Amino acid sequence: MDPRLLTLCFGNFVIGTGAMIVTGMLNDIAGDFGLSAGTAGQLIAVFALATCVGAPLFATLGSRIDRRLLLAGSLLVYAVMHLAAALAPSFAALMAVRFLTAIGAAIYTPQTAATLPLLVNAQTRGRAISFVFLGWSVASVVGVPLGTWIASTLGWRFSMALVGVMALAAALAVWRALPPRLYVEPVGRAALGAVLRHTPMVLVVATTMIQSAGMFTLFTYIAPLLRDVHGISGATLSLMFLAYGACGVTGNVLAAARMDRATPARIVQVAMLTSLAAMLLWPLATVGPVALVLIFMLWGVGGFATNSAQQARLVALAPERASASISLNSSSIYLGQALGAMGGAAIYATAGAGALHWGAAVLMLLALGVSRRARVLGCRWSQREAPAPQA
């Protein structure tokens, strides 16, 4: 395996751990500051909104910066902000720090995907994207459960500090692994406009946003839900996240293995159908702990497999517009997270934790419909743009 890809994957592991770790610590943060779960959950919303706005902005501003400096620098920002979060004296200060922390995520993840075409050939690009984004799945199976366990034993501040230290190590590793003087094509208004005029790509990006909103309608509040409905917290909660993350890695590995043989659109469809099945089966979780764990694991299989497939899907539609389309897709992931966190808070406050899965299921079903339309239009678009045969 190319050591550069391993390093970039580790960077995504750190970014993913820092982005998702608040979910497992939501009960601890809410208790420390005397807040409701819905209020504490807005930490996820503010991080996601800031990343949503930042990804296309930094894709434009950062295109002229050497990739090594840009990616290592974004991880350094991530490290400093997580160390600051560990010292936050109030919830308002923590919200402000999380907003600034999003700068690192807004730069690193989309710009890593945009950098990969400079490091690998076209034949292995889909698999390389899947592998590098595997870092997010590994974060769910290792980083988030570990952070949840540490938060329940040593406190959430220690977990934040640990992410900061890992981000420092990742910044150093990226600086040493990447060669200097790597640049991508500048992403300006013209490039973004070209993506927005490409209807199939717009629908792919919309699919990402709706799927992400569906996932985070439930995932944001999974810790208080498991505590209030199923009596699960502490070390048992971290084991639940471990099971979820292990299945997430399995789903991503299976998707990566078939990425260059099956179409990315097909992989997205299967992953979202798996998540939808878990949402529809969620009422059976009350039957007993075995049923809960099995449904949780089924959800994990499809939960993270869509992200890398969606990136590969956009690259396949228009490789020359990959930097712009991937930055918009990354924004849509975080916009979906923010909308899911806010929508989930409303459902939690009005209908209770037991209704969260229905809201997630509706959004997942909508995402499937939009994805199918994107696939149909993508085929037509490709045929229209194909060069006419020579006489």
RODO-2510 file (C-alpha; in nm, 4 decimals, decimal comma):
residues 391
     n   res          X          Y          Z
     1     m     0,0000     0,0000     0,0000
     2     d     0,1208     0,3480    -0,0911
     3     p     0,2423     0,5120     0,2364
     4     r     0,1020     0,8449     0,1189
     5     l    -0,2479     0,6957     0,1058
     6     l    -0,2007     0,5416     0,4513
     7     t    -0,1020     0,8812     0,5904
     8     l    -0,3970     1,0596     0,4309
     9     c    -0,6250     0,7854     0,5628
    10     f    -0,4880     0,8419     0,9141
    11     g    -0,5606     1,2128     0,8767
    12     n    -0,9221     1,1324     0,7899
    13     f    -0,9344     0,9028     1,0932
    14     v    -0,8394     1,1969     1,3154
    15     i    -1,0813     1,4334     1,1414
    16     g    -1,3611     1,1775     1,1674
    17     t    -1,2913     1,1080     1,5337
    18     g    -1,2992     1,4775     1,6188
    19     a    -1,6150     1,5362     1,4168
    20     m    -1,8138     1,2424     1,5597
    21     i    -1,6779     1,2214     1,9125
    22     v    -1,9302     1,4712     2,0507
    23     t    -2,2101     1,2216     1,9773
    24     g    -2,0720     0,9712     2,2267
    25     m    -2,0002     1,2443     2,4844
    26     l    -2,3342     1,4253     2,4538
    27     n    -2,4643     1,2992     2,7878
    28     d    -2,1407     1,4008     2,9637
    29     i    -2,1252     1,7496     2,8086
    30     a    -2,4947     1,8135     2,8766
    31     g    -2,4525     1,7031     3,2380
    32     d    -2,1365     1,9111     3,2908
    33     f    -2,3035     2,2339     3,1759
    34     g    -2,6548     2,1516     3,3026
    35     l    -2,8139     2,1413     2,9556
    36     s    -3,0732     1,9300     2,7747
    37     a    -2,9591     1,6789     2,5127
    38     g    -3,1206     1,8887     2,2384
    39     t    -2,9226     2,1980     2,3388
    40     a    -2,5942     2,0095     2,3702
    41     g    -2,6589     1,8533     2,0301
    42     q    -2,6245     2,1942     1,8684
    43     l    -2,2480     2,1499     1,9081
    44     i    -2,2779     1,9062     1,6190
    45     a    -2,4959     2,1477     1,4226
    46     v    -2,2580     2,4446     1,4571
    47     f    -1,9561     2,2336     1,3611
    48     a    -2,1420     2,0968     1,0590
    49     l    -2,2693     2,4367     0,9413
    50     a    -1,9235     2,5928     0,9662
    51     t    -1,7721     2,3052     0,7684
    52     c    -2,0503     2,3264     0,5110
    53     v    -1,9707     2,6917     0,4403
    54     g    -1,5964     2,6461     0,4713
    55     a    -1,5434     2,3559     0,2299
    56     p    -1,6211     2,5418    -0,0966
    57     l    -1,4685     2,8638     0,0399
    58     f    -1,1356     2,7000     0,1178
    59     a    -1,1486     2,5025    -0,2058
    60     t    -1,1333     2,8409    -0,3803
    61     l    -0,8842     3,0121    -0,1490
    62     g    -0,6626     2,7072    -0,0971
    63     s    -0,6177     2,5906    -0,4551
    64     r    -0,3007     2,7960    -0,4970
    65     i    -0,1424     2,6562    -0,1798
    66     d     0,0988     2,3620    -0,1858
    67     r    -0,0956     2,0479    -0,0863
    68     r     0,1562     1,9480     0,1792
    69     l     0,1341     2,2852     0,3515
    70     l    -0,2444     2,3052     0,3192
    71     l    -0,3252     1,9565     0,4504
    72     a    -0,0669     1,9574     0,7312
    73     g    -0,1724     2,3096     0,8292
    74     s    -0,5408     2,2134     0,8463
    75     l    -0,4555     1,9274     1,0837
    76     l    -0,2519     2,1672     1,2964
    77     v    -0,5538     2,3987     1,3268
    78     y    -0,7636     2,0962     1,4214
    79     a    -0,5139     2,0043     1,6920
    80     v    -0,4990     2,3504     1,8482
    81     m    -0,8778     2,3880     1,8525
    82     h    -0,9333     2,0498     2,0180
    83     l    -0,6815     2,1370     2,2874
    84     a    -0,8659     2,4685     2,3363
    85     a    -1,1994     2,2817     2,3593
    86     a    -1,0574     2,0741     2,6452
    87     l    -1,0117     2,3980     2,8405
    88     a    -1,3435     2,5660     2,7485
    89     p    -1,4842     2,7386     3,0615
    90     s    -1,8460     2,7539     2,9386
    91     f    -2,0808     2,6038     2,6827
    92     a    -2,0778     2,9283     2,4834
    93     a    -1,6970     2,9136     2,4662
    94     l    -1,7127     2,5494     2,3617
    95     m    -1,9588     2,6376     2,0833
    96     a    -1,7222     2,9091     1,9562
    97     v    -1,4239     2,6740     1,9636
    98     r    -1,6167     2,4017     1,7780
    99     f    -1,7033     2,6572     1,5107
   100     l    -1,3329     2,7338     1,4623
   101     t    -1,2403     2,3648     1,4800
   102     a    -1,4503     2,3124     1,1685
   103     i    -1,1914     2,5070     0,9656
   104     g    -0,9582     2,2070     0,9818
   105     a    -1,2277     1,9618     0,8711
   106     a    -1,3520     2,1968     0,5968
   107     i    -1,0049     2,1993     0,4440
   108     y    -0,8655     1,8526     0,5050
   109     t    -1,1307     1,6031     0,3935
   110     p    -1,2396     1,7589     0,0611
   111     q    -0,8899     1,8740    -0,0311
   112     t    -0,7509     1,5273     0,0370
   113     a    -0,9991     1,3866    -0,2156
   114     a    -0,9069     1,6593    -0,4640
   115     t    -0,5354     1,5789    -0,4166
   116     l    -0,5654     1,2057    -0,4885
   117     p    -0,5763     1,2445    -0,8709
   118     l    -0,2238     1,3894    -0,8398
   119     l    -0,1023     1,0766    -0,6591
   120     v    -0,2725     0,7819    -0,8356
   121     n    -0,3696     0,6910    -1,1906
   122     a    -0,7249     0,6977    -1,3263
   123     q    -0,7649     0,3180    -1,3097
   124     t    -0,7141     0,3014    -0,9316
   125     r    -0,8666     0,6373    -0,8404
   126     g    -1,1992     0,4979    -0,7169
   127     r    -1,0288     0,2462    -0,4908
   128     a    -0,7854     0,5089    -0,3594
   129     i    -1,0699     0,7442    -0,2690
   130     s    -1,2503     0,4607    -0,0897
   131     f    -0,9363     0,3656     0,1018
   132     v    -0,8554     0,7194     0,2147
   133     f    -1,2139     0,7731     0,3279
   134     l    -1,1933     0,4458     0,5179
   135     g    -1,0337     0,6628     0,7880
   136     w    -1,3795     0,7931     0,8744
   137     s    -1,5126     0,4409     0,9212
   138     v    -1,2126     0,3437     1,1332
   139     a    -1,2832     0,6537     1,3436
   140     s    -1,6311     0,5175     1,4104
   141     v    -1,4995     0,1746     1,5108
   142     v    -1,1994     0,2878     1,7167
   143     g    -1,1975     0,6623     1,7757
   144     v    -1,5576     0,7253     1,8781
   145     p    -1,5964     0,4213     2,1123
   146     l    -1,2593     0,4983     2,2719
   147     g    -1,3521     0,8644     2,3139
   148     t    -1,6899     0,7652     2,4632
   149     w    -1,5245     0,5309     2,7105
   150     i    -1,2625     0,7896     2,8094
   151     a    -1,5331     1,0548     2,8517
   152     s    -1,7298     0,8265     3,0844
   153     t    -1,4214     0,7471     3,2948
   154     l    -1,1822     1,0449     3,2776
   155     g    -1,4166     1,3126     3,1436
   156     w    -1,5018     1,4592     2,8021
   157     r    -1,2227     1,7182     2,8282
   158     f    -0,9613     1,4433     2,8289
   159     s    -1,1160     1,2967     2,5133
   160     m    -1,0953     1,6355     2,3387
   161     a    -0,7296     1,6707     2,4388
   162     l    -0,6518     1,3222     2,3057
   163     v    -0,7923     1,4152     1,9626
   164     g    -0,5737     1,7270     1,9696
   165     v    -0,2601     1,5191     2,0300
   166     m    -0,3533     1,2760     1,7505
   167     a    -0,4085     1,5677     1,5124
   168     l    -0,0582     1,6972     1,5892
   169     a     0,0846     1,3548     1,5028
   170     a    -0,1192     1,3425     1,1806
   171     a    -0,0010     1,6895     1,0766
   172     l     0,3614     1,5807     1,1139
   173     a     0,2980     1,2556     0,9249
   174     v     0,1304     1,4338     0,6321
   175     w     0,4133     1,6889     0,6132
   176     r     0,6708     1,4090     0,5916
   177     a     0,4750     1,1842     0,3512
   178     l     0,3612     1,4234     0,0789
   179     p     0,6043     1,5635    -0,1757
   180     p     0,6350     1,9417    -0,2067
   181     r     0,4984     2,1528    -0,4921
   182     l     0,1711     1,9656    -0,5458
   183     y    -0,1041     2,1941    -0,6739
   184     v    -0,4595     2,1355    -0,7961
   185     e    -0,6462     2,3373    -1,0536
   186     p    -0,7907     2,6583    -0,9034
   187     v    -1,1558     2,6306    -0,8045
   188     g    -1,3310     2,9563    -0,8811
   189     r    -1,6836     3,0692    -0,9459
   190     a    -1,6658     2,9367    -1,3020
   191     a    -1,5783     2,5846    -1,1836
   192     l    -1,8476     2,5844    -0,9168
   193     g    -2,0947     2,7237    -1,1688
   194     a    -2,0123     2,4426    -1,4130
   195     v    -2,0921     2,1867    -1,1425
   196     l    -2,4190     2,3609    -1,0537
   197     r    -2,5240     2,3530    -1,4194
   198     h    -2,4538     1,9794    -1,4380
   199     t    -2,7919     1,8417    -1,3253
   200     p    -2,6786     1,4841    -1,2455
   201     m    -2,3964     1,6131    -1,0209
   202     v    -2,6366     1,8496    -0,8431
   203     l    -2,8660     1,5548    -0,7735
   204     v    -2,5738     1,3438    -0,6479
   205     v    -2,4795     1,6250    -0,4088
   206     a    -2,8448     1,6555    -0,3012
   207     t    -2,8507     1,2805    -0,2344
   208     t    -2,5496     1,3189    -0,0054
   209     m    -2,7154     1,6006     0,1884
   210     i    -3,0475     1,4193     0,2378
   211     q    -2,8802     1,0894     0,3313
   212     s    -2,6570     1,2702     0,5823
   213     a    -2,9580     1,4486     0,7320
   214     g    -3,1373     1,1172     0,7691
   215     m    -2,8421     0,9547     0,9382
   216     f    -2,7777     1,2390     1,1832
   217     t    -3,1434     1,2816     1,2744
   218     l    -3,0908     0,9650     1,4762
   219     f    -2,7120     0,9427     1,5187
   220     t    -2,6768     1,2838     1,6893
   221     y    -2,9010     1,1779     1,9775
   222     i    -2,8182     0,8089     1,9909
   223     a    -2,6441     0,8396     2,3302
   224     p    -2,9411     0,9985     2,5140
   225     l    -3,1803     0,7662     2,3247
   226     l    -2,9944     0,4538     2,4346
   227     r    -2,9786     0,5879     2,7899
   228     d    -3,3415     0,6991     2,8186
   229     v    -3,5127     0,4179     2,6226
   230     h    -3,2796     0,1203     2,6706
   231     g    -3,0875     0,2134     2,9870
   232     i    -2,7473     0,1989     2,8124
   233     s    -2,4632     0,4339     2,9109
   234     g    -2,0959     0,4395     3,0097
   235     a    -1,8821     0,1428     2,9018
   236     t    -2,1810    -0,0379     2,7484
   237     l    -2,2486     0,2656     2,5287
   238     s    -1,8891     0,2588     2,4045
   239     l    -1,9330    -0,1105     2,3160
   240     m    -2,2449    -0,0221     2,1161
   241     f    -2,0451     0,2367     1,9225
   242     l    -1,7742    -0,0255     1,8730
   243     a    -2,0236    -0,2683     1,7177
   244     y    -2,1684     0,0076     1,5003
   245     g    -1,8256     0,1213     1,3858
   246     a    -1,7031    -0,2320     1,3135
   247     c    -1,9982    -0,2834     1,0811
   248     g    -1,9329     0,0590     0,9284
   249     v    -1,5771    -0,0449     0,8426
   250     t    -1,7074    -0,3733     0,7004
   251     g    -1,9529    -0,1874     0,4793
   252     n    -1,6855     0,0525     0,3606
   253     v    -1,4368    -0,2271     0,2880
   254     l    -1,6991    -0,4140     0,0859
   255     a    -1,7812    -0,0946    -0,1028
   256     a    -1,4132    -0,0236    -0,1705
   257     a    -1,3528    -0,3783    -0,2946
   258     r    -1,6303    -0,3459    -0,5535
   259     m    -1,5837     0,0215    -0,6416
   260     d    -1,3905    -0,0464    -0,9620
   261     r    -1,6218    -0,3332    -1,0663
   262     a    -1,9719    -0,2160    -0,9702
   263     t    -2,0961     0,1345    -1,0408
   264     p    -2,0701     0,3751    -0,7459
   265     a    -2,4416     0,4567    -0,7905
   266     r    -2,5284     0,0910    -0,7290
   267     i    -2,3152     0,0837    -0,4146
   268     v    -2,4887     0,3981    -0,2867
   269     q    -2,8282     0,2388    -0,3481
   270     v    -2,7420    -0,0787    -0,1578
   271     a    -2,5913     0,1155     0,1340
   272     m    -2,8943     0,3431     0,1708
   273     l    -3,1369     0,0495     0,1439
   274     t    -2,9459    -0,1156     0,4284
   275     s    -2,9774     0,1974     0,6441
   276     l    -3,3467     0,2321     0,5571
   277     a    -3,4089    -0,1300     0,6579
   278     a    -3,2483    -0,0618     0,9961
   279     m    -3,4676     0,2457     1,0497
   280     l    -3,7856     0,0539     0,9618
   281     l    -3,6868    -0,2344     1,1905
   282     w    -3,5946    -0,0030     1,4804
   283     p    -3,9226    -0,0624     1,6745
   284     l    -3,8145    -0,4255     1,7143
   285     a    -3,5203    -0,3034     1,9257
   286     t    -3,7538    -0,3012     2,2260
   287     v    -3,7836    -0,6825     2,2022
   288     g    -3,4489    -0,7261     2,3760
   289     p    -3,0780    -0,6363     2,3753
   290     v    -2,9902    -0,8886     2,1015
   291     a    -3,2420    -0,7326     1,8622
   292     l    -3,1115    -0,3847     1,9451
   293     v    -2,7506    -0,4806     1,8762
   294     l    -2,8383    -0,6548     1,5473
   295     i    -3,0368    -0,3546     1,4204
   296     f    -2,7600    -0,1208     1,5336
   297     m    -2,5043    -0,3275     1,3421
   298     l    -2,7235    -0,3397     1,0300
   299     w    -2,7421     0,0390     1,0393
   300     g    -2,3639     0,0555     1,0718
   301     v    -2,3069    -0,1504     0,7554
   302     g    -2,4806     0,1083     0,5382
   303     g    -2,4167     0,4184     0,7446
   304     f    -2,0725     0,5159     0,6135
   305     a    -2,0425     0,3216     0,2876
   306     t    -2,2137     0,5968     0,0886
   307     n    -1,9550     0,8709     0,1428
   308     s    -1,6660     0,7258    -0,0575
   309     a    -1,9010     0,5941    -0,3258
   310     q    -2,0542     0,9389    -0,3697
   311     q    -1,7073     1,0913    -0,4120
   312     a    -1,6174     0,8305    -0,6746
   313     r    -1,9520     0,8903    -0,8431
   314     l    -1,8776     1,2605    -0,8871
   315     v    -1,5262     1,1947    -1,0168
   316     a    -1,6666     0,9495    -1,2717
   317     l    -1,9257     1,2003    -1,3932
   318     a    -1,6701     1,4760    -1,4579
   319     p    -1,3051     1,4114    -1,3586
   320     e    -1,1999     1,7613    -1,4675
   321     r    -1,4456     1,9151    -1,2187
   322     a    -1,3565     1,6853    -0,9276
   323     s    -1,2095     1,9546    -0,7029
   324     a    -1,5227     2,1709    -0,7258
   325     s    -1,7759     1,8866    -0,7107
   326     i    -1,6064     1,7149    -0,4167
   327     s    -1,5895     2,0390    -0,2178
   328     l    -1,9625     2,0909    -0,2744
   329     n    -2,0310     1,7286    -0,1819
   330     s    -1,8327     1,7667     0,1398
   331     s    -2,0362     2,0773     0,2177
   332     s    -2,3553     1,8829     0,1600
   333     i    -2,2439     1,6129     0,4064
   334     y    -2,2047     1,8717     0,6795
   335     l    -2,5175     2,0636     0,5808
   336     g    -2,7060     1,7367     0,6154
   337     q    -2,5488     1,6789     0,9567
   338     a    -2,6576     2,0241     1,0715
   339     l    -3,0121     1,9814     0,9397
   340     g    -3,0299     1,6336     1,0923
   341     a    -2,9091     1,7588     1,4308
   342     m    -3,1608     2,0440     1,4309
   343     g    -3,4466     1,8300     1,2988
   344     g    -3,3646     1,5546     1,5452
   345     a    -3,3711     1,8064     1,8308
   346     a    -3,7220     1,9132     1,7264
   347     i    -3,8407     1,5499     1,7069
   348     y    -3,6741     1,4698     2,0411
   349     a    -3,8440     1,7646     2,2111
   350     t    -4,1922     1,7106     2,0638
   351     a    -4,2370     1,3384     1,9973
   352     g    -3,9612     1,1885     2,2102
   353     a    -3,6511     0,9826     2,1366
   354     g    -3,8583     0,6865     2,0211
   355     a    -3,9741     0,8774     1,7096
   356     l    -3,6296     0,9718     1,5794
   357     h    -3,5973     0,6663     1,3555
   358     w    -3,9169     0,7540     1,1650
   359     g    -3,7785     1,0948     1,0706
   360     a    -3,4540     0,9265     0,9621
   361     a    -3,6445     0,6708     0,7523
   362     v    -3,8417     0,9369     0,5643
   363     l    -3,5236     1,1222     0,4712
   364     m    -3,3465     0,8022     0,3667
   365     l    -3,6362     0,7106     0,1399
   366     l    -3,6234     1,0566    -0,0178
   367     a    -3,2470     1,0225    -0,0705
   368     l    -3,3015     0,6926    -0,2537
   369     g    -3,5450     0,8591    -0,4911
   370     v    -3,3121     1,1500    -0,5662
   371     s    -3,0175     0,9126    -0,6158
   372     r    -3,2113     0,7045    -0,8662
   373     r    -3,3030     1,0173    -1,0625
   374     a    -2,9366     1,1233    -1,0625
   375     r    -2,8362     0,7850    -1,2043
   376     v    -3,0926     0,8037    -1,4868
   377     l    -3,0006     1,1594    -1,5814
   378     g    -2,6291     1,0780    -1,5533
   379     c    -2,6616     0,8085    -1,8200
   380     r    -2,8466     1,0459    -2,0504
   381     w    -2,5956     1,3243    -1,9869
   382     s    -2,3014     1,0958    -2,0688
   383     q    -2,4631     0,9846    -2,3940
   384     r    -2,5315     1,3447    -2,4898
   385     e    -2,1732     1,4555    -2,4211
   386     a    -2,0106     1,1510    -2,5871
   387     p    -1,8273     1,2375    -2,9103
   388     a    -2,0112     1,1450    -3,2282
   389     p    -1,8640     0,8457    -3,4160
   390     q    -1,6428     0,9370    -3,7109
   391     a    -1,7657     0,8455    -4,0590
***
